[in-house]
Amino acid sequence: MFKSVNPKDISVLEVQKLLLGGVSPRPIALVSTISENGEPNLSPFSFFNAFGANPPVVAFSASRRIRDASLKDTYNNIVRTKECVIQAVTYDMVEQVSLSSTEYETGINEFVKSGLTPIKSLVVTPPRVKESPFQMECKLLQMINIGNDKGSANIAICEVLYFHYSEDIFKDGIIYPDYIDLVARNSGDFYTRASGNSIFKVEKPIGKKCIGYDNLPEFIKNSNVYTANNLAKLANVEKIPNKDEVNNFIKNFETNNQYDESNFYRFLKRKEHKKMLEVCLCLKNSNKYKYFLELTSKIALENDDIDFAWKVAIFSK
Ligand SMILES: Cc1cc2nc3c(=O)[nH]c(=O)nc-3n(C[C@H](O)[C@H](O)[C@H](O)COP(=O)(O)O)c2cc1C
């Protein structure tokens, strides 16, 4: 069953739960601020993102408490001082970051409570967090208050004045997910570790005019083998190979081997699409021939061998 809900008809807590689960996983800003009396404050905020590069702009929301609509120390501090430091949260520090979110009384130093290490900033007064490999010194550009009730947003739009980062998190000119090992917030107590098996690539269609989903041949769109992701990968090419290209390509995989179906399943398990095609070409008389070819094309797509996948897909017709 699918439900449709007007947020005005449910409690703020239920709305919050929907947002936390459905707008998820969210990056986490670990925000340090300084009170008027010079006391440091540190808290995490996952209503957070980046919005532009020139000037560099990030924003987070220290919302009013759902319990009693009271304002958080981070909000009060940033409104008064117009400064903060925002740091990325990595797997190695996530438990300490969670500790820093404890609702201590105003004036309690969450650096001390969490055991995270304050270090001097370059151009703003709040300290940076040494343990984070990515830190941004910020000034408040604009505070947008949306409502003044329980759970209302206070969006702090900040300009980044200084970036500080460890060079160890870079590979091939980008911040490499496995090296920075960020965490993000989901619903309830759940977090996402954004590295390892959670990371995958999707080739950007930028810079080329891809044929698009609508130009996929019907026999490919109607296949039971390809998933929606498989079809979108096929649609991300500029041209479909012609029959001659396909036939010349297929010839390279003809062998004198006496493969049978068991060989096909063995190579399927190992996701070796080239060997799968060699086997297919020995199974021309099988009633599963077309299915095997489509499966070979699908595995090629999953191995990012798109040209191979297209040629086998056309050949399977
Ligand atoms: C990972 C994480 C993300 C959080 N995200 C938010 C958020 O986006 N907005 C918010 O108001 N509170 C958020 N909180 C709760 C605040 O961190 C918490 O209310 C904190 O005590 C506020 O501290 P302060 O009063 O010192 O500013 C989050 C807590 C955790 C652990």
The ligand as an SDF file (V2000), in Angstrom:
LIG
                    3D

 31 33  0  0  0  0  0  0  0  0999 V2000
   24.4180   13.0960   13.7290 C   0  0  0  0  0  0  0  0  0  0  0  0
   23.5040   14.1370   14.3050 C   0  0  0  0  0  0  0  0  0  0  0  0
   22.8990   15.0350   13.4600 C   0  0  0  0  0  0  0  0  0  0  0  0
   22.0700   16.0430   13.9780 C   0  0  0  0  0  0  0  0  0  0  0  0
   21.4970   16.9400   13.1260 N   0  0  0  0  0  0  0  0  0  0  0  0
   20.7630   17.9580   13.6060 C   0  0  0  0  0  0  0  0  0  0  0  0
   20.2310   18.9390   12.7210 C   0  0  0  0  0  0  0  0  0  0  0  0
   20.4090   18.9060   11.5150 O   0  0  0  0  0  0  0  0  0  0  0  0
   19.5240   19.9580   13.2680 N   0  0  0  0  0  0  0  0  0  0  0  0
   19.3270   20.0670   14.6010 C   0  0  0  0  0  0  0  0  0  0  0  0
   18.7150   21.0270   15.0310 O   0  0  0  0  0  0  0  0  0  0  0  0
   19.8270   19.1470   15.4560 N   0  0  0  0  0  0  0  0  0  0  0  0
   20.5410   18.1130   15.0000 C   0  0  0  0  0  0  0  0  0  0  0  0
   21.0850   17.1800   15.8490 N   0  0  0  0  0  0  0  0  0  0  0  0
   20.8900   17.3780   17.2830 C   0  0  0  0  0  0  0  0  0  0  0  0
   21.8640   18.4170   17.8300 C   0  0  0  0  0  0  0  0  0  0  0  0
   23.1910   18.0280   17.6090 O   0  0  0  0  0  0  0  0  0  0  0  0
   21.6090   18.5590   19.3350 C   0  0  0  0  0  0  0  0  0  0  0  0
   20.3490   19.1270   19.5320 O   0  0  0  0  0  0  0  0  0  0  0  0
   22.6800   19.3630   20.0620 C   0  0  0  0  0  0  0  0  0  0  0  0
   22.5380   19.1400   21.4230 O   0  0  0  0  0  0  0  0  0  0  0  0
   22.5670   20.8430   19.8300 C   0  0  0  0  0  0  0  0  0  0  0  0
   23.5800   21.4120   20.5980 O   0  0  0  0  0  0  0  0  0  0  0  0
   23.7010   22.9530   20.9580 P   0  0  0  0  0  0  0  0  0  0  0  0
   22.5050   23.3100   21.8050 O   0  0  0  0  0  0  0  0  0  0  0  0
   24.9970   22.9970   21.7090 O   0  0  0  0  0  0  0  0  0  0  0  0
   23.7400   23.7000   19.6720 O   0  0  0  0  0  0  0  0  0  0  0  0
   21.8560   16.1250   15.3650 C   0  0  0  0  0  0  0  0  0  0  0  0
   22.4490   15.1820   16.2200 C   0  0  0  0  0  0  0  0  0  0  0  0
   23.2540   14.1870   15.6790 C   0  0  0  0  0  0  0  0  0  0  0  0
   23.8930   13.1900   16.5960 C   0  0  0  0  0  0  0  0  0  0  0  0
  1  2  1  0
  2  3  1  0
  2 30  2  0
  3  4  2  0
  4  5  1  0
  4 28  1  0
  5  6  2  0
  6  7  1  0
  6 13  1  0
  7  8  2  0
  7  9  1  0
  9 10  1  0
 10 11  2  0
 10 12  1  0
 12 13  2  0
 13 14  1  0
 14 15  1  0
 14 28  1  0
 15 16  1  0
 16 17  1  0
 16 18  1  0
 18 19  1  0
 18 20  1  0
 20 21  1  0
 20 22  1  0
 22 23  1  0
 23 24  1  0
 24 25  2  0
 24 26  1  0
 24 27  1  0
 28 29  2  0
 29 30  1  0
 30 31  1  0
M  END
$$$$
